[in-house]
Amino acid sequence: MDAIPKETGVSGFINLGVMGMSVETNMLSKTPLNDLGKENINSLTDTPDSKSSAIPLVNFELSYTWAESRTQIFIGNRLEDFLRFDFATNLGVRQGAGRAGVFGLAAISTPLKTKVWRDPYQINVKREDTDRTSEGFRISWDKILGSQLEIRASTRDVEIDDELSGTAEGLSAAERALLNREGKTKSFDISYKFTVGGDNRLVPRLTYIDYDRDGRAMANDGAQLELSYIIKADALRYVTNLTFGNFEYDEVNPIYSEKDETDRLGFTFTVFWEDIFGLKDWSGNAGVVWFEDDNKIDFYDTKVGAISIGMLTRF
């Protein structure tokens, strides 16, 4: 789809479906749609147990374009945020500037809040959860100087209503401060869309992410490489995404007496079937997802596995 249509009016897409997933996490409690982590744990050294559930899948963007001025306003959410249980909504504007490209600015908010544990390190008791919110903005520059180059930058403030990490461990105030999960998340990425083999596309994206948390044992930064390959074959379209990342932490964790490190791996594969069942402008889709953060400290490991089916329409 063109970022900005050539005709004035409403445009966008909506994808509706269902997703079955298995999640392993010691840090997240629940979303408005499903439970993620266990209330009771009995170890601070084991990897998390898995929980399975089925949830509705809703991904959309609604926009209005003024074709003469090449201005567009939009509201929507990003699938990559959804898969990280971050129900962020983007509200913004895009402006076409001829050969210079397309500029974008969007506010990011979380109307649906994810819950985390107030103190995730409590063992053999029922842990209580609290809300996590994330607000910020994103800027972008696409089709740079008539090319397929795009750059994006974003910053978001992460807040936790009751941040009590480490309280149950009898840590000092200074040690508890090292585990504070609040702060900022900053990212910058650059991507390019290559045309290969006719209508096929290869899109590499390199991203620098700074999880700038107030607790320096939780703060980390690093690089992430994503490769997307899109194959079009008649009415079918195959989309494969691979993700590789590495993130190093700033300070020694006071509970484990070592610095953490995260290796990130991800894979998604989705098939789209255009005009399915003879329905014009509708595409059926089915996909699989696997996403893993493998930490040096096992307690922080996270895994997500999912399968999904849905129907997508463009307008």
N, C-alpha and C positions, 0 to 999 in steps of 0.2 A: 504494500500500500504506500502511496505517496504520503510524505509527512504532511504536506498541505495540498488538498485537492485544488483543482483548477476551477471549480464551480462554487459559488456562494451557497451556504446551507449547512445542514447537520450531517455529520459523518461519524464513523467509528466502527467498533466491533464489540461483541459480547460473546463470551464462551461460558456455557453452563454445563455442568456435569457432576460427577461424583468421583471421589478419590478414596481408595483404601490405603491406609498407611500403617507402617510400624516405626515407632520412634524410640530411641534410647537417649535419655538425658537425665542428668542429676540436678540441673540448674533451672529448668523450666517446669512450671506447674501445669498450666492449661491455657487454652485459647477460648474465645467465645464459642468455638465449635467442638472442641474435644479436649480430653485429658491427655497430658503428655508425660508427666513424671510421677513417681511413686511418693505418697505422703510419708511413708516410713522406709528408712534405709538403715542398715546395720553395719556399714563400713564406709570409711573415708578413703579407701585405697582400691576398691573394686570398680570396674567399669559398670555403667548403669544397666539395669534390666530394661527389656523392651515392653512397650504398650502398643496395642493395635486398635484401630478405630476406622470408621468410614465417615467422611465429611463431604458436604457440598463443595463444589469447585466453581467459583465465580471470578472471572477475570474480564475486565472491560475497559474501554476508553470511549468517552462521548465528547465530541468536539463540534465547534461551530466556526466556519471559515468565512471571511470576507475576501473574496477572490481578487478584487481590484487592488486592494492594499496588501494582499498576501499575508494577512493577519489571522491567527487562529487561537481561540481559547479552548481549553480542554480540561477534563477531569477523568481520572482513572487510576488503576493500580498496576503494579509490575509483578509478573509471575515470579521472578526471582526473589522478591520480597516475601511473597506468599509462602514460598517453599522454605523460608527461614523463619516462619511463624511471626512475621512482622507485617501486620495488616495495614500497611501504609497507603494513603491516598494522595495522589499528586494533583494539584490544581494550579494551572499555569497558562502561559501564553507562548506561542511560537510566531516568529516573524521571518518571512522570506525576504532575502535581500539580494535577489538576482544571483549573479555568478559568485558573490561573496559567500552564499550558503544560507542556512536556516539557523536562526538563533532561538534559544528557548530558555525560559525561566519558570520554575515551578516551586510552589510551597508544598512541603511534605508534612502530613499529619497522620495520627493513628486514631481514628474514631473507634476502632475495635481493639481493645487493649489485651496484650498478652500478659499472663500472670507468671511471676517468678517466685521462688521461695524467699521469705524474709531473711532467714538464715539457712542456707542450703546445707550447712555442715552439721546440723543436728542429727544424731543417730539414736535409734531405738525409741523415738517419740514421734508423735504426729507433727509434721512440719506445717506451718501456716504460710499462706501465700499473700502476695501483694501485687499491685498494678505496676507494669512497666510501660512508659510512654516514650515516644520519640518524635520530635518536631524539628524541622529545618527547611532547607531549600536546596534546589539543584539547578545548575546552569549547564547549557549544552550548546555546541556549535557543530552542525551537521552539514554535509555536502560542501566542505570547506573549499573555496575557490573552484567550484565546479567538480570536485573530486568525490570519491566515496569515503573520505576520511571524516571521522567524528571524534570529538573530545567532549567529556563530561566531567563535572566536578560537583561534589555535594558535601554538605556539612549538616549534622543532626545532633541535637541535644538529647541525651538519654537520661531519663529520670525514673527512679524507683521510689514509690511512696514510703515504704518502710524498709530502709536498707540496714539490716542488722547482721551482716556477714561476720562470722567469727565469734559472736557473742557466747554461744554455747561452749566454745573451746577454752574459755578463760584467758583469752589473749589480752594484752595490754591495749590501751587506746591507740597507741601508735601502730601496733601490729594489726588491729582491726581496720585502721585507716588504709592499710595496704591492700585490703580485700574489697574496697568500695567499688561497686560496679557502675556507678553513675559517671557521667562525663560526656564526651563528644565522640562521634564517629565521622571521620573525614575520608573522602575517597576522590581519586582522580583516575580517569581511564581514557584510553585512546584505542580506536578500532578502525578497521578498514574492510570494506566489502569488495571481495574479489569475485569476478565472474569466471567460472571454470566450466568447460564442457557444455557450452550452450547456455541454458537457463539456470544452471546450478550456481550456488554461491558458497564461498568460503569466507568466514568472518572471524579473524583473530582479534581478541581484545585483551589488552594488558592493563591491569588495574593496580594502583597502589592504595592500600587501605591502612589508615591509622586509627586504631581503637584507643583513643586517648582518654582512658579512664582515670578518675580521681585517685583510685587505688593503684599504685604503681606496680603491684604484683599482678594486677589484672590488665594493665595497659600493655598493648602489643601492636606491632605493625609489621607489614610485609607486602609482598607482591603476589598477584594472582593472575594466571593466564587462562583464558577461556577460548576454546575453538568451537565454532558453530559451522556445520556443513549442511546445506540445504539442497536436496535433490528433487527435481520436478520430473515426473514421468506420467504424462497424460493427466488423468484426474487425480493422481496421487502425488503427495508431497511428503518427503521424509526429512525430518529435522533431528540432527544429532548434535548434542552439546557435551563437551568435555571441559572439566575445570581442574586446575592444579594450583595449589597455593602453599606458601610457607610463611609463618608468622612467629616472631620471637618476642618474648616478654621483657619488660624493663627491669623488674626487681625480683628478688628471691621471695617465694611464697612462704609466709610465716608458719603455715600448717605443715608444709612438706619439706621445708628447708632446701628448696632448689627452685631455679627458674624454670618456667614452663616453656613449651614450644609446640606449635600446632602445624601439622601437615594436613592440608585440605585436598580432598579428592571428590569429584562429582561427575555424574553421568546422567543424561536424560536422552530418551529417544521417543519421538512422537511421529505418528503417521496421520496425515490429513487426507480426507477423501472429499474432493470438491463435488458440489451438487449431489450429495448423497440422497438416495431414494428419490431422485428427480427433483429435489427441492433447490430451486435456484438461489444462489447467494448463501447457501448453507454448506458447511463442511463438517462431516463427522471426524472425530479425532480420538485416538487412543495412545496412551503413553506409559512409559516406565521411568522411575526416578530412583537414583541412588546417590546419597550425599553423606560424606563422612568427614568429621574433624577428629583426627587421631592425635591426641595430646601426649606429651612426655609424662605428664601426671594423669594417670588413667581416669581419675575421678571426673575429669572435665571432658572425656570423650563424648562425642555426639554422633548419632547415626540416624538417617531417615531413608526408608525404603517405601516406595509407593507405586501403585498402578492407577490409571485414571481413564475414564471414557467421558466424552462430551460432545456437544454440538456448538459450533461457532458460526455466527453470521456477521457479515460485513454490510455496512449501509452508508 
